[in-house]
Structure formats: C-alpha cells, structure tokens
Amino acid sequence: MVVRAEFSCLQSLPDGSLLLRVHVQPRASANGLAGLQGGMLKLRLTSPPVDGKANQAVIACLAKLFHLPKAALTIKSGHQSRHKTVRITGADGQRLHTVLAELLPDEAC
C-alpha cells in the first residue's frame, strides 16, 4: 500500500495500517476540516476537551469523513494534546488519500 508523498500527514505502516497526524481545535463553532497546519490535518470540533469528549469526537468525525467504522480508528498518541496521531486499520491508503485530495483540493498535507 503506497500513500502519495505530498500527504505527509498520512503515513502507511508495514502491518498495513495507517497513521494520520491531526491538529484538533476543540470548542469550534462547527465540526469539520479546516485545512492543514504544520503538516497535520486540522480538525475543528464543537466538543470541549473535557473527560475525553474531544477524543471521542475525533474518532467519530474521522470515521464519518472516511466512511469507516469507529472501531477502525484509535488514538495512538496525544490523548491530552491538540496534536494527535490516529491509527487507522482496515482502510486503503489510496482511498483515504483520494478523500483528502477531494476535501482539500488546494492543499497537500
């Protein structure tokens, strides 16, 4: 599985899973992508960073965005940080790349 180089926020692992680096902006006015920031996918969430609610919202939002079950995504690092690394299993890297390219047509990770 090869992921195109310009999407450095999306990295493939030898076991077939993917890592997605995300910058989270909690307490935003609406959920959604806000482009790229420092080589990370910027994700705006309405959830506050309290009691893991923002982490749950990250998983839910990315699962919906990539049309994956929530069980396919886990936060690998950054549980108490705005900078998170999300592990994605059972997904095709090229398909995720295509989704990102469609949602961020003028940018590259």
C-alpha positions as CSV (number, residue, x, y, z in Angstrom):
1,M,0.0,0.0,0.0
2,V,1.6,3.3,-1.1
3,V,0.4,6.7,0.0
4,R,1.4,9.6,-2.1
5,A,4.3,11.6,-0.7
6,E,2.6,15.0,-0.7
7,F,0.2,13.8,2.0
8,S,2.9,13.5,4.8
9,C,0.1,13.7,7.4
10,L,-0.9,10.2,6.3
11,Q,1.7,7.5,6.7
12,S,1.5,3.8,5.9
13,L,2.9,1.2,8.3
14,P,4.4,-2.2,7.5
15,D,1.4,-4.0,9.0
16,G,-1.0,-2.3,6.6
17,S,-2.4,0.2,9.0
18,L,-2.1,4.0,8.6
19,L,-1.2,6.8,10.8
20,L,-2.9,10.2,10.5
21,R,-1.5,13.2,12.2
22,V,-4.2,15.6,13.3
23,H,-4.3,19.0,14.9
24,V,-7.6,19.4,16.9
25,Q,-9.3,22.7,17.6
26,P,-11.9,22.0,20.3
27,R,-14.9,24.2,21.1
28,A,-15.2,25.3,17.5
29,S,-18.5,26.7,16.1
30,A,-18.9,23.6,13.8
31,N,-17.3,20.2,13.2
32,G,-15.2,19.8,10.1
33,L,-11.9,20.1,8.4
34,A,-10.1,23.4,8.5
35,G,-7.2,22.6,6.1
36,L,-3.7,21.9,7.0
37,Q,-1.4,23.2,9.8
38,G,2.2,22.3,10.2
39,G,1.9,19.0,8.2
40,M,-1.1,18.0,10.2
41,L,-4.8,17.7,9.2
42,K,-6.6,20.5,11.1
43,L,-9.9,19.3,12.5
44,R,-12.4,21.6,14.2
45,L,-14.7,20.1,16.8
46,T,-17.6,21.5,18.8
47,S,-16.8,19.2,21.7
48,P,-14.8,20.6,24.7
49,P,-11.5,18.9,25.7
50,V,-13.1,17.6,28.9
51,D,-13.4,13.9,30.0
52,G,-12.3,12.6,26.7
53,K,-15.2,14.1,24.8
54,A,-12.9,15.7,22.2
55,N,-11.1,12.4,21.6
56,Q,-14.4,10.6,21.1
57,A,-15.4,13.4,18.6
58,V,-12.1,13.0,16.7
59,I,-12.8,9.3,16.2
60,A,-16.5,9.9,15.2
61,C,-15.7,12.8,12.8
62,L,-12.8,10.9,11.1
63,A,-14.9,7.7,10.8
64,K,-17.7,9.7,9.1
65,L,-15.3,11.6,6.9
66,F,-13.5,8.4,5.7
67,H,-16.7,6.2,5.7
68,L,-15.1,3.8,8.2
69,P,-16.4,2.1,11.3
70,K,-15.3,3.9,14.5
71,A,-13.6,0.6,15.6
72,A,-11.2,1.1,12.7
73,L,-9.7,4.2,14.3
74,T,-7.8,4.6,17.6
75,I,-5.9,7.5,19.0
76,K,-2.3,6.2,19.3
77,S,-0.8,9.3,20.9
78,G,-1.9,12.8,22.0
79,H,-4.8,11.8,24.3
80,Q,-4.4,15.0,26.2
81,S,-3.0,17.2,23.5
82,R,-4.3,19.1,20.4
83,H,-1.7,17.2,18.3
84,K,-2.9,13.6,17.9
85,T,-1.8,10.6,16.0
86,V,-4.7,8.4,14.9
87,R,-4.1,4.8,13.8
88,I,-6.4,3.6,11.0
89,T,-6.8,-0.1,10.3
90,G,-8.6,-1.9,7.5
91,A,-8.6,1.0,5.2
92,D,-7.0,1.5,1.8
93,G,-4.4,4.3,1.8
94,Q,-5.1,5.4,-1.7
95,R,-8.8,5.7,-1.0
96,L,-8.1,7.9,2.1
97,H,-5.6,9.9,0.0
98,T,-8.4,10.5,-2.6
99,V,-10.8,11.6,0.1
100,L,-8.3,14.1,1.5
101,A,-7.5,15.3,-2.0
102,E,-11.2,15.9,-2.7
103,L,-11.8,17.7,0.6
104,L,-8.6,19.7,0.4
105,P,-8.2,20.4,-3.3
106,D,-5.9,23.4,-2.9
107,E,-3.6,22.0,-0.3
108,A,-1.4,18.9,0.4
109,C,-0.6,17.5,3.8
